[in-house]
Amino acid sequence: MLESPISCKPTDGQLDAQLLSLLDCTLRTISALQESNPSLIRPLGLVEQVIRQVAILAIPNLRQVQGVGAIQPSDGQLQDSFDQLIDYITANLDKTLSLTSLAELSNYSKRALQYAFRQRMGCTATQWIRAKRLDQARQRLLKSSPKETVTSIASACGYRSMGLFSVEFQQRFHIQPSQLLRLARSGHSASAELI
């Protein structure tokens, strides 16, 4: 099918032509990935896309009843691998999360992973992880126990360098972490919450 070009007759209608063109593009993408990086085919949902496209072409009533984008995956379909990766990162902010280890864990290449973060989160993976760590650190500073220190909280949020943590925290929240901790402990949590 990939070796012979797909052609549409003018009588097929514009929607059929667009669907066939889309199917052709999806099949070519699968073919290219099969040779270069087959582990990406499943996480990108390309097989499901082909099934949807063929179903819409074969059963024209699907176009009118549900619309092209309304065919839902079966209930048994696994959660998207990117969503699983986000869940993993969120649960493991205290660990070292390098782009290489995340790529291996998710079966994305480093480049595909960066692209996925840009598309879905609007930033790089590193920026997103940093923001989540800082948010978590802020929450922990506001609700810290008397035994916790800025250093222990920074470490629990994945920071290995106190200097880097302090600089990034102050850039993000415009207050030093130690000042926020003092404010929260002195009973000024309402004003600290606004920061």
C-alpha positions in Angstrom: 0.0 0.0 0.0 2.8 2.4 0.8 4.6 1.7 -2.5 1.7 2.6 -4.7 0.5 6.2 -4.3 -3.0 6.8 -3.1 -5.1 8.7 -5.6 -8.6 10.2 -5.2 -11.1 10.9 -7.9 -12.9 14.2 -8.0 -16.2 12.3 -7.3 -14.8 11.0 -4.0 -15.4 14.3 -2.4 -13.1 16.6 -0.6 -13.5 14.9 2.8 -12.6 11.5 1.3 -9.5 13.0 -0.3 -8.4 14.6 2.9 -8.9 11.4 4.9 -7.0 9.3 2.3 -4.2 11.9 2.4 -4.1 11.7 6.2 -4.1 7.9 6.1 -1.3 8.0 3.6 0.7 10.3 5.8 0.1 8.2 8.9 1.1 5.0 7.1 4.3 6.6 5.8 5.1 7.8 9.3 4.7 4.3 10.7 6.9 2.9 7.9 9.6 5.4 8.7 9.4 4.8 12.4 9.4 1.0 11.9 12.9 1.4 10.5 14.3 4.1 12.7 12.5 3.9 16.1 9.7 1.3 16.3 9.2 1.9 20.0 7.6 5.2 19.2 4.7 3.8 17.2 2.6 2.7 20.2 3.2 5.8 22.4 2.3 8.1 19.6 -1.0 6.2 19.0 -0.3 5.8 15.3 -2.0 2.4 15.0 -5.1 3.7 16.6 -5.1 6.6 14.2 -5.0 4.3 11.2 -7.9 2.3 12.7 -10.0 5.4 13.1 -9.1 6.7 9.6 -10.0 3.4 8.0 -13.2 3.2 10.0 -14.3 6.6 8.9 -13.5 5.9 5.3 -15.3 2.5 5.4 -18.4 3.7 7.3 -19.4 7.1 6.1 -22.2 7.2 8.8 -19.5 7.7 11.4 -18.7 11.1 9.9 -22.3 12.4 10.4 -23.2 10.7 13.7 -20.0 11.3 15.7 -17.7 13.5 13.6 -14.2 12.7 12.6 -12.6 13.4 16.0 -15.3 11.8 18.1 -14.3 8.1 17.8 -13.1 7.2 21.2 -10.5 4.5 22.0 -11.7 1.4 23.7 -12.0 1.3 27.5 -9.2 -1.2 27.7 -6.6 1.1 26.0 -3.7 1.9 28.2 -3.0 5.4 29.5 -0.8 7.5 27.1 2.9 6.9 27.8 3.5 10.7 28.2 0.8 10.9 30.9 2.5 7.9 32.6 5.8 9.7 32.4 4.3 12.9 34.0 2.8 10.8 36.8 6.2 9.2 37.3 8.0 12.5 37.4 5.4 14.0 39.8 5.8 11.1 42.2 9.6 11.1 42.0 10.6 14.8 42.2 13.1 13.9 44.9 15.1 11.7 42.6 17.6 12.7 39.8 15.5 13.1 36.7 17.9 13.4 33.7 16.6 13.7 30.2 18.4 10.5 29.4 16.8 8.5 32.1 13.4 9.9 31.3 13.9 9.1 27.6 14.8 5.5 28.5 11.8 5.2 30.9 9.3 6.5 28.4 10.6 4.9 25.2 10.9 8.4 23.6 14.1 9.7 22.2 15.5 12.8 23.9 14.4 14.9 21.0 10.9 13.4 20.9 10.6 13.9 24.6 11.6 17.6 24.4 9.1 18.0 21.5 6.3 16.3 23.5 7.0 18.6 26.5 7.0 21.7 24.3 3.7 20.6 22.6 1.9 19.6 25.8 3.4 21.7 28.5 4.7 24.7 26.7 8.2 24.4 28.0 11.2 22.0 28.1 11.2 18.9 30.3 13.9 20.5 32.5 11.8 23.8 33.0 8.7 21.8 33.8 10.5 19.6 36.4 12.1 22.7 37.9 8.7 24.4 38.2 7.2 21.4 39.9 10.0 21.1 42.3 9.8 24.7 43.3 6.1 24.6 43.7 6.5 21.5 45.9 9.2 23.2 47.9 7.1 26.3 48.5 4.2 24.1 49.7 6.5 22.2 52.1 8.0 25.4 53.4 4.6 26.8 54.1 3.5 23.7 56.0 6.8 22.5 57.4 7.2 20.7 60.7 9.5 22.3 63.4 12.2 19.7 62.6 12.4 20.5 58.9 15.0 22.9 57.5 15.3 24.6 54.2 18.1 22.2 53.3 16.0 19.1 54.1 13.0 20.5 52.2 15.2 21.4 49.2 16.7 17.9 49.2 13.3 16.3 49.5 12.3 18.2 46.4 15.2 17.0 44.3 17.8 19.8 44.8 21.3 18.7 45.5 22.7 22.3 45.6 21.4 24.7 48.2 22.9 27.6 46.3 21.0 26.7 43.1 17.8 26.0 45.0 18.0 29.4 46.8 18.6 31.3 43.5 15.9 29.5 41.6 13.4 29.8 44.5 14.0 33.6 44.9 13.7 34.1 41.1 10.4 32.4 41.0 8.8 33.6 44.2 10.7 36.8 44.9 11.5 35.8 48.5 14.3 33.7 50.0 13.2 30.2 51.1 14.5 30.9 54.6 12.4 34.0 54.8 9.3 32.2 53.7 9.9 29.4 56.2 10.3 32.1 59.0 7.1 33.8 57.9 5.1 30.6 57.8 6.4 29.5 61.3 5.7 32.9 62.8 2.0 32.6 62.0 2.0 34.9 59.0 0.9 32.1 56.8 -1.8 34.2 55.2 0.7 36.7 53.9 3.1 33.9 53.0 0.4 32.3 51.0 0.2 35.4 48.8 3.8 35.2 47.8 
